[in-house]
Amino acid sequence: MIRRLPFLLSFSALLAGTAQAQKFEGLALTPPMGWNTWNTFGVNCSEALVKQTADAMIANGMRDAGYVYLVIDDAWSAKERDSAGNLVADPFKFPGGMKALADYLHERGFKFGIYNCAGSKTCAGYPGGRGHEFQDARTYASWGVDYLKYDWCNRGTANGPETYRIMSDALRAARRPVVFSLCEWGENRPWLWAAPVGHLWRTTGDIDPQYRRFKEILDAQVGLEKYAGPGQWNDPDMLEVGNKGLTLAESRAHFSLWCMLAAPLIAGNDVRLLPPEIRDILTNRGVIAIDQDPLGHQGFRYRAGSGMELWAKELSNGEWAVCALNTGESPAGLTIDWGSLTFLTGAYYKVTDTWASKTVGANSSKAWTGSVDSHGVALFRLRPGY
């Protein structure tokens, strides 16, 4: 490990040299929260869907809980650019146009997000951004775009850091502050070079609503915590909470651990049809506060083995979040001996069960014992003092 360190430092410095600071500073100081069309609707995005979703998120409390970026993913555009080379919205899916839709969202307290791709075509075969970066950035600015997700399909032999730097330059030149989300699937190790370029970067390939995939992505975040912070976030992909394929316990675990990771919280379910139990997960203020803590530290895996994993996240004001994940196939008893957690430097902590919203101990020298569902979690917040 020590022998490899100079190489890693040199590699990081080399990449940093190809990606000068370009992004808008002061944005995404906590992980962005919002909703994206892709996980549930795929290519079937539309103006009506986005408006209905915005109205539903006001009614169900999601907007007020912090979910403000509404992002239209792939397949929003016409199949070809216009005669001047401009991107145009599909007139059937978005008959009012993107500027009017952005105005609709802004008037209701949301921010407007859109998708494109670093290649010649998007992943679904629509016009990509390669060679049109500055033109597209001006288009996005004229529409009132606040967030750009930029994918990595059909890019040929393009250099990752350079390609994303060009788009970052273009956004700056258009002079409208935009949160820039790099969706290059972790192929070029963006955590080493993307902080000056964008505000968040994907660390893996796509998620799907299966515990197996959620756990693979969770495991891939181990060791990346040192690269995250205010304005620069590792992105383990969007939320699958509430989508078919996850049990309620798995949805709660998925949400809890994304909050422990200081991950962007971009919902992907049909929030127009939101069961109360899923609403209660997505809008739990205590759990969201762990994700949105202004210190901006990403959590780390402290212990793994025997069917349980223990994750920890340092919070502001000397506080900590601790999350236990049952990786087994059956409910299991768990004891957490707070005194054995070496990262806790205080003598006493007030321990709160975050999901139950109740204090479970005023003296952290006393162990906590309970049962955790299969693929479920127990999540705690520890505050110094009695």
N, C-alpha and C positions, 0 to 999 in steps of 0.2 A: 504494500500500500504506500509506504513512504517513498520507495523508488519510483512509483508511477506519478507521484504528485507533481514534479516539475513538468512532466509531459501534459498533464491535465491543465495546469496553469497556463502553459504555453498555448495549448489548443484553445482554451477559453479566451486568452488574450488575442489570438489570431482572429477568432470569429468576431470578437468585439470590435476589432479594427475594421471589419467589413460591414459593421452595422452601427453607425454613429447614432447618437441620440436624436430621435426624430419625433417621437410620440408627443401627444399633448400631455403635459404634466398636470397634476392636480385632479385627475380623473381616476375612478375606480380605487379610491383609497381604502375602501373595504370591498370584498368580492361582489361583483355585480349580481343582481337578483332580477329575475324576469321570467319570461315564457318564450318558447320557440315552437314553431309549427311542426317540426320534422318528426319527432318520435311517435306521434299519433297520426298525423295527417299526411306525411310524406310530401309528394308532389301536389297534393290537393289543397294547396293554400288558396286563400281568396280574401278579398276586401271584406266580404260579409263575415267570414270566419274571424278575422282579426277584430272587427268591431264588436261582434258578439262576445268574443273572449274578453276584450277590455271591459265591456259592461258587466260581464260575469265576475271579473276580478275585483271590480268596485263593490259589487253586491256581496261577495263571499269573504271580503276582507283581505284578499291577497295583495291588492295594491297598497293598502295601508300597512301591511306587514313588511313591505319593502320591495315587492316584485314590480318593478317599474319599467324594465326594458322588454318591450314586445318585439320579438325578432322574427321576421319572415325568412324562412330558409329557402332552399333550392326550389326552382321551377316557378318563380314569380314573374319572370320576364317573358317577352315574346321570344320566339325561336331564333330570330335574327335581330341584329342591330338595325337602326334606321339608316337612311342614305348618308347621313353625316357621321355614322359610326357610333351613335349614342345608344346606350341601353334604353329600352322602353318597356314599360309594364305590359303584361298580357292584358289586352283590352277587355277580354271576357271575364278574367278572374278579378281584375282591378279596374272596373269601368270608370271610377272617379279619379284614378291616377294616384300616384304615390304622394304627391305634395298634399292633396286633400286628406289622404289617410293619415299622414303625419300630423296635420293640423288637428284632426279628430282626436288623435292620441294625446297630443300636447295639451289640448284644452281640458283633458280629463286627468292630467297629472302623470301621464306615462311618457316614456322616451321611445323613440322609433329606431328599431334595428333591422338590418337587411343583410343579405348573404350574397357573396360571390366567390370566385375561385381564382387561384393564382395561375391556373392553366388556360389553355385555349378554349376549353369547354368546362362547364361545371360538372359535378359528378352525375347529374341527371341529363346532361347533354345540352344545356342552354349556354348562351354566350358567356365565356369566361373573361377574366380581366387582363390577361397577358397582352402587353402592348398597348393597352388602353387605360393604364392606371390613372394618369393625371386627368384624362377626360372623364373617367368614371367618378373620380373623387369630386370633381366639380358638379357632376350630376347629383351625387349623393348630397352634397352641400345644398344645392338648389332645392332639393326635396325636403330638407330638414332632418336628415339621418343623424342619429346620435350614437350608433353602435354598428360596427361592421364585423361580421364573421367571414373570414377569408379561408377557403378550403384549399386542397392540395391535389386535386385530380387533374389528369391530362396535362401535366406540366413538363413532360419530356425530360430533358437533361438539365432543367433549370436548377440553379444553386439556391438552396433554401434560404439562408440568411440574406443573400443579395435580393432575392425575389420579394421577400417580405419587407426589406428595407425600402425598396422602390415604392411599394404601396403605402408605407408609412410616410415617406417623403411626399407622396401625392396628397395624402390626407392633410398634412401640414400646409402644403401649398394652397389647398382649397380653403383654408382658414376657418373651418367650422370644427370645433372640438368634437372628436369622435373617439369612443372607446374602441380599440382595435384588438380583435380576438383572432389569434393565429391558430388556425385549425390544420396543422400539418402533421398531426397524429404522433408527435414525438420522434419522428424519423431522423431529424437533424439535431436531436438533443437541444431543443430551444431554450431550456432552462439555463444553458450556458451562454446564450447570446441575445435572447429576445427582450430582456428587460428594457433596453433603450428604445426598442422598436415598437412594442405593443404592451398592452395591459394585462393580457392573459394568453396562455398558450396551452394547447392540448398536449398531454403527456403520453397518450396511448391512442389506439384505434377506437372505433365506436363502441358505445355501450349498448346493451339490450336488456329487456326486463327479465333477467334470469339471475338468481343468486350466484351461480357459477361465474358469470361474466362480471358482476359487481365485485366479487371477491378477487378475481384476477386483476382488475383495475386497481382495487384498493392495495393489493400487494405491490403493484408497480410504483406506488407513490413513496414507498419506504426509501429514505435517503434523499428525497427531493426537498425536504422541508427547508433546507438552508437557502434555497433560491427564491422563496416566496416572501412577500411583504406588501405593504401599502403601494398600490399602483402596479404590482407585478405578481401575478397569481398563476400557480400551476392549475391546470384545468383538467380534471379527470373525466370530463364530458358531462352532458346534461343529466338531469334527474329523470329517473323512470318511476318515481313514486306514484302509486295509484294506477299504474299500467298493468294489464293482464300478464301474469307470469310471476309476480311477486306476491308473497303472503303479506298480511298486514304487519307481522313482525319484521319481515325482510324490508318492507317499505320504511318502517321506522328506523331500522338499522342503517339502511342506505342513506337516509336523510341525516341521521345522527353523525355518521362517519364522514359524510361530505362536509358537515359543519365543523367537525374536528379537523378536517384537512384545510380549512379556510378556503374551500372551493367555491367558485361561482355557483349560485343556486338558480339554475335555469330550468323551470318546470317544463315537462313535455307531455302532460296528460290533457285530456279534454276537460278543462276547468269549467265548462258550461254545465257539465254533469258531474258535480263534485260531491261524492258521498261525505257525510259528516266526519267519518273517521279519517278520511284522507285530508279533508280540510283541516282537521285538528292537527295533523302532522305538519302540513305545509305552512300553517300559520302559527305554530307554537313559538311565542315570543322568546321564551327562555332558551330554546334550542337555537333559534335564529341568532340570538345575541352572542352565542359562542362563535358562530361563523363570522359575525359582523364586528367582533371585538376590535377596537381601533389599534391595538398593539400589532395586529397583523401577522401573528406567528402561526405557521402551519403546524398542526399536531404531528406527533411521531409515535411509532409503535414501540412501546416500552417493554412489552413482554409477549411472547407467543409460545403456545404449547399446551398439551393436554386438553384440546378442544376449546380453549379460551384464548383470546387476545386482549391485551390491555393497551389502550391508546391514551396519550396525554397531550394536552395543549395548554401552553402558558397563556394567560389572559392578563389584561391590565390590572393594576393595583394589587399585584402579588397574588392574584387568584389563579386557579387552575380548573380545567375541565378534564375529567377522567371518564373514559368510555370502555366498557367491557363487552366484547362480542363473543357470543357462543357460536363457534364454528361447527359444532356437532349437529347430528340429525335428530336429537331429542332434547327436551328441556333439561337443564342441568343446574344444580346448586352451585353457588359461587360465594366465596368469602374474599373480601378485599381488606387486607391489613394495611391501613393507611400509613402506619409507621414504617412499613417496609419500602415505601415508595421514595426512593432516594432523591427525587427532584423536589420533594416537599421540604422546604428549609425552615418553615415555621413550626412552633411548638403545638399550636392548636389551629384547627380550621372548622368553620361551620360548614357542614356537608348537606347539600340539597340534592334530592332526587329530582332531576330536571323534568322528566316526563310526568312525574306525579305532582310536581310543584309543591313539594313538602320537605321540610327539614328532617333528615334521618339521623342527625347526630350533631351535637355541639362540641364534641371532643373527638378529634380525629385519631386519638390514640386507641379508640374503640373500633374494632373491625366491623365492617358491614357484611351481613349475610343475607342472601336472597336467592330466588330462582330466576333464571333467564331462559326465555323460549328458544327453541331451535332457530338458529340464524338471527336471533334477536339481540338486543343490547340492554344494558343498564347504563345510564348516563348521569353523571354527577357534576356539580359545580362546587368548588371548595373556596371559601372566603376566609382569609386570615382572621383569627380571633374567635371569641365565643359567639 
